[in-house]
Amino acid sequence: MSSGNSDRINIGILAERAAGERRVALIPADIKKLISKAKFVIESGAGREAGFDDNTYVEAGARIADSWEVLEDCDVVVKVRPPGRSETPRAGRTLISLGGHDPNLGEFLRKRSVIHLALERVPRITRAQAMDVLSSQASIAGYASVIEGARALDILLPMLTTAAGTIKPARMIALGAGVAGLQAIATARRLGAVVHGFDVRAAARQQVESLGAKFVSVDDTDIGAGEGSGGYAREQSHDQQERLRRALSAHLATMQLVITTAQIPGRPAPLLIDHDTLGMMQPGSVIVDLAAETGGNCAVTRPDETVMVNGVCVMGPRNLPSLMARDASRFFSGNIRALLAHLLEGSNRLNLDASDPISGALLAGQSATSTAAAAA
Ligand code: NAD
C-alpha cells in the first residue's frame, strides 16, 4: 500500500569527505522523481563539486541541513563512498553506500546495529541492472582511462595527414574486456587508434570484435578459458598466469597505449605485466592500470600515482569517475533512484524482504538482529 505524504520515510544525502571525491549520491532530478515516496534532507554543499548547487535541491523539494542533522533525522542515509567513523547513522537506521568489500567496515556497522546495504552486493541480474553502480561507474572509468592515457602519450591516437606527412595511428590494447575494458575499446576506436582487446573469458571475444577491435588470441587454450560464475572470470593458477604473461608480452611490446582492467571478484588483481614485459615495451608508451585498487595488473603500479620505468609511464588512478563528476553522479544517482524505487514499492518503509533476490543479496552478511530492525 502506498503511504500518505505525512509518513513518508526520511532519506538523507551526505557530502563526500574522501580526498578527491567530487561525486554526489543523488541529484535533484532523481529526488523529484522520488519525492512522492520520501522526504529528502541533503547536507549543504553535497552536490556542489558535481555541479548541483543547494538551491537546485531545494527546487526539487529537498531540505538543506548539516551532516549532524542528516545522521540524526534520517531513516536512510545515502552516500557514494564508505562512511568514515563520524558518518555513521544511528542504530537501526539504514546506510546505502559502497564499502561492501571491507570486512572491518561491515563489522563496525554491525556492532553499531546499522543496516548497511553495500552497493557492491547488488546482484548482476537483469532486474537489477538499473541499480548497478559498479557497471555505470566502470563504464565512465573505461572512457576516462583512454582520455587520461591519450593526454600522457606524446603521440596522437588517430592517423593524421598534413602537408608535412602522415602519422600512423597509435596501437592500443585493453586487457580485461568487461564493462570498463569494452568502454575503453569503444572510446579508443572513436579517437582513431588501432584497437585490440584480450580477456580470459571466451564470451569476450565476440564483444571485442563487435566494437571493431581485434581480439588477441593466446595459443594455449588452457590459459584463455577463464570463465567463472555469474559472468565473472575465474582465478588462474600460478602456472597459467605465468604462461599468460609470457603470451601477452610480445603483443604488449607493439602497443603504445595499454588499459588494464582485469579483476577477479574478492581476489587480488592478476599480474599481467611484469618487469620483463615492461622492459620489452617501447619508451613513451603509457599504461593506465584500472586495477590499482586491488593491487594492479602491472608490477610497478602505485595507487593514485604515476611511475616511470624505462620510459614507460604507468598510471594507477583509483577514482577516474570523480574526474567526470557531473555525469558520474547522474549515473550513480540513477542507480540509487532505481534501487530506492524498488525498496519503497508498495510501502512507506524500506521493504527489505530477504526472499526478494535484490534485497536478499543486499542483506547478505547482515546479522539477524539488524535485518529484523531494518524490516520493522
Ligand atoms: P570485472 O571488473 O570483475 O573484471 C574485468 C574483466 O577482467 C572481466 O571481463 C574479466 O573476465 C577480466 N579478467 C579477469 N582476469 C583476467 C586475466 N587474467 N586476463 C585478462 N582478463 C581478465 O568484471 P566486470 O567488468 O564487472 O564484468 C564482468 C562480466 O559481467 C562481463 O561479462 C559483464 O558484461 C558482465 N556484467 C553483467 C551484468 C548484468 O547485470 N547481467 C552487469 C555488469 C556486468
Residues whose N, C-alpha, C, O or C-beta is under 5 A from the ligand:
A	BS01	NAD	R124 I125 T126 Q129 S135 L175 G176 A177 G178 V179 A180 F198 D199 V200 R201 G230 G231 Y232 A233 T261 A262 Q263 I264 P265 P270
